[in-house]
Amino acid sequence: MTELDLDTENAPAEPPRPRRGWPVVAVIALAALAFLLGGAGGAFQGKLSEVQKNDNASYLPASAESTKVANEAAKFVTVTTVPGFVVFKRDAGPLTAADKEAIARATTEVADVEGVDRSSMTPVQYSADGTTAALFVPLAATDADGTAVNGEALAQTEQTVMDTATAATSDTGLVVLPAGSGGLLVALIDAFAGIDGALLGAALLVVVLILLVVYRSPVLWFFPILSAVLALGLSSMAVYFLAEHEVITLTGQSQGILSVLVLGAGTDYALLLISRYREELHRYPDRFDAMIRAWRESAPAISASALTVILGLLCLTFSELNSNKGLGPVAAIGISCTYLVMMTFLPVFLAVAGRWVFWPRIPRVDHAADLATHGMWGRIAEVVGRRDRPAWIGATALLVVLFAVGIGSLSTDGLTTTENFTNTPDAVAGQRIYDAKFDPGTGAPAVITTNVAQLDQVMDAAGRVEGVSTAPGSVCVQVDYSKLAALTQLSGGQLPQQAQPGCPPSTLTVAPIDGRTVVNVTLADAYDSPQALETVTRLRAAVYAVPGADAQVGGTSAATLDVQAASVHDRNLIIPIVLAVIFVVLAVLLRALLAPLILIATVVLSFAATLGVCGFMFTHVFHFAGADQSFPLFAFVFLVALGIDYNIFLMTRVREESIGHGTRSGVLRGLAVTGGVITSAGIVLAATFAVLGVLPLVFLAEVGFAVAFGVLLDTIVVRSILVPALSHDIGRAVWWPSALSRSGD
């Protein structure tokens, strides 16, 4: 007999029955509660979009300079607006007189659309070559009492604007497209609209197919899927009420990640529990006894896994970015609800259903602890045991090579708004036309708040900054749109005609408030381009240097710059915190110090290898323009928190086996017994995250690819080869300083 052989010859005819006390009653009660709440919560899955926030305020903290400027600048306007444009273009030749008449008609009709800030509209611009016209259409972002208008309402207004403009010019053959923040907001909301349908449907289909292959049963897949759906409903209900009362911030990307995280993690927990349940059905004739035993044996690993992920995600609350602060609790709620359902409803449901759910491979009482140990994973474990040192050295070398292959290609300098989409929505096409035909900085100026006494010096300093537009009227005190509206009324309600270049007269600009005023600065480059962000950096340095001005720079470009800076801060702060938290959880679980260090080191090495592969794939295969600054942090949190799960599943079983069989034998037995179920769990989780690519957003596609590839790498290389081979080579010392480190190898 080898060290992997199970002692089935001397197995007891009847194992001792587990006690059925109040814990069993508590689990049944919680299962009923989870079923009722999860079922009721399904209705909230479709309502989450109502409480989403996808504007800059949902990302930036109150301490950010651009946020401070936005709050101060809001005092000078009666209505806060979202800038947007309607672009009219003729494919061949210049615009005709009939085209211009239709555009004028469209201008009048668009101004009457509810939700458009008519007073802030400006005259139609015509391109130098005469082929394109652009109408500035600001959307009211606050209502009459100052309450913020939600994204859904803004998107509906923008869509009405586009429908109105298209209808007014329908007989001309003009191409009519949106541009600016308003149009891009619609594109973003449309992209996230796929969360409830395409994303969830694709994820469910993928998981069902994988479970059919894993279980080889036409019935068993239904139980984990139903449980995952209930968990998603329960978490959606909790997230909805917390977001509605502004306890947490829910963004579109958080909702997308919540869906795949619940489905993936829930299926993982179900696979582990069902695998152990199948084992115990070979020992216990009574299915309830088998489930109680399986629940008690798998609960420590599943609980430790859930706790690790929850604590890792909650580390995001240390973030400066509100979006990250919101994602942490949102995802932690999802894991908590998943854990509750999978550890209460699923085991009760399975036990009540009976053995037939495993049909056609119904487990019988034959005292074979796990048939999989006599198959492929048993043979893999034997190979790992015979060649442990070459195995872990080879696996480490592979990970280092993967890191080196592409890490130099990974750019995390950020993406422009148009680069954020994997497709080309109308707003992106419109923005490209606008940038090519007009001053790209128009419509999203940098905003400076300054003391009035130093106004002239600040404006002079801003005008000399490289990257600020040199056209007349590029650095001006902000227009008072209430005064402009009054002028419009005097002219019979008509919008003002094209004004002479330059700043408006002081009679049309905002009056100082508490000795402060607002200056708008038009940039020479598109507001979200790297060049514009560099200009903002220079602009801030220039106005800071004006003595006594107390000047600050905000605006859309500045907000993007602040988001990027906060992302780098969050990455440098949160990654060490996550590692420390995971180390503590592993040390408590395994009652050792060396093993947790080894596990964390291997997962970090796997993460580094994943970044290298991502750099190569993003640049040379997918041809993405780059990655967001927050990409490394998101990839790290999900890969390390979720990747460590599989090491937890493995090492808790290894420790259990080591107590009775010695460490080296325990390592191989643990690998053999858990190999199939953990690999299946890794494939499920990788597949669910890969489904994020269904949404046409580069950031989610990149996170989905990184987590999918990283989980597979961790499952196949790290957990199957590196960790067991290294642990086998080290022997009992891996449990240092616990008593197990002094027992036999």
Secondary structure, DSSP 8 states (H G I E B T S, - for coil): --TT----TT--SS-------HHHHHHHHHHHHHHHHHHHHHHHHTTGGGGB--SGGGTS-TTSHHHHHHHHHGGG-SS-EE--EEEEE-SSS---HHHHHHHHHHHHHHHTSTTB-GGG----EE-TTSSEEEEE--EESB-TTS-B--HHHHHHHHHHHHHHHHHHTTTTT-EEEEEHHHHHHHHHHHHHGGGTTHHHHHHHHHHHHHHHHHH--TTTTHHHHHHHHHHHHHHHHHHHHHHHTTSS-B-HHHHHHHHHHHHHHHHHHHHHHHHHHHHHHTT-SSHHHHHHHHHHHHHHHHHHHHHHHHHHHHGGGG-SSHHHHHHHHHHHHHHHHHHHHHHHHHHHHHHHH-GGGGTTS---SS--S-GGGGSHHHHHHHHHHHTHHHHHHHHHHHHHHHHHHHGGG---S---TGGGBSS--HHHHHHHHHHHHS-TTTTS-EEEEEEGGGHHHHHHHHHTSTTB--STTSEEE-B-HHHHHHHHHHTTS-------SS---GGGB---BTTEEEEEE-BSS-TTSHHHHHHHHHHHHHHHTSTT---EEEEHHHHHHHHHHHHHHHHHHHHHHHHHHHHHHHHHHHT-SHHHHHHHHHHHHHHHHHHHHHHHIIIIIS--S---TTHHHHHHHHHHHHHHHHHHHHHHHHHHHHHHH-HHHHHHHHHHHHHHHHHHHHHHHHHHHHGGGGSSBHHHHHHHHHHHHHHHHIIIIIIIIIHHHHHHHHGGGGGTTSGGGGS--
